């Protein structure tokens, strides 16, 4: 497998979740089996099996509407890295996205970004990953805004609110997260009952992931993040665009640390995706 031209690329479906999960465990990533099952059911997985019959590499294409698809979970076992396997799978994912007439997006680590740039990806905005154990400071919503739990009846309205602000079509992702972890799912409404923000979350292998958080303002976003973080014990991770300074200040006040970051990138132009004004936390680099 030293050359991308001889890769034996095979599809990975949701039934193989337990077999490929060790790849993210070895990498130290936070995904659990529920994440893998959802991602492989909602998207298209590709990978390579070694002579020992184990999965040695994986990749994923997750549609986010007809014009955008997210590339993620490009993982290679330690003993197979630097042989072109990961790059070969990445190119396979790009071909899949292009054949569908869509734009490819991803969140690149500092190590991954130099690989994506020569392939034509360009930067949108930087993101900081924060780790914290608990929310110590309360944040009240702005006057006239109430925060309440999300119910199943809210999901269609939630998707309509999210689409223009996140520049993604992801009703299945929002519904999955809201129903999977209802204790982390909160919506903010104004006095007229109009949605002005929401937060979702999910349990992970090592920490609870908070996000996405989409809201009309940073003040509303902070109230939502606090509510989700106090609904049940941590620890937590949250991926925040670095432009949101008030969120950063609040997280630092909770003792949060940010050991690494990402760069949101696309291969082509995706209308509105470069605007993080109302996106205060991501669903995660694997979900967009």
Secondary structure as UniProt FT lines:
FT   HELIX           4..6
FT   STRAND          9..12
FT   HELIX           14..16
FT   HELIX           17..26
FT   TURN            27..28
FT   HELIX           33..42
FT   STRAND          44..49
FT   TURN            51..52
FT   STRAND          55..63
FT   STRAND          68..76
FT   HELIX           78..80
FT   TURN            81..82
FT   HELIX           85..99
FT   TURN            100..101
FT   STRAND          103..108
FT   HELIX           110..117
FT   TURN            118..120
FT   STRAND          122..132
FT   TURN            143..144
FT   STRAND          146..149
FT   HELIX           152..154
FT   HELIX           155..166
FT   HELIX           171..180
FT   HELIX           182..184
FT   STRAND          186..189
FT   TURN            191..192
FT   STRAND          195..202
FT   STRAND          208..215
FT   HELIX           218..230
FT   STRAND          236..241
FT   TURN            242..243
FT   HELIX           245..253
FT   TURN            254..255
FT   STRAND          257..267
FT   TURN            271..274
FT   TURN            277..278
FT   STRAND          279..281
FT   TURN            285..287
//
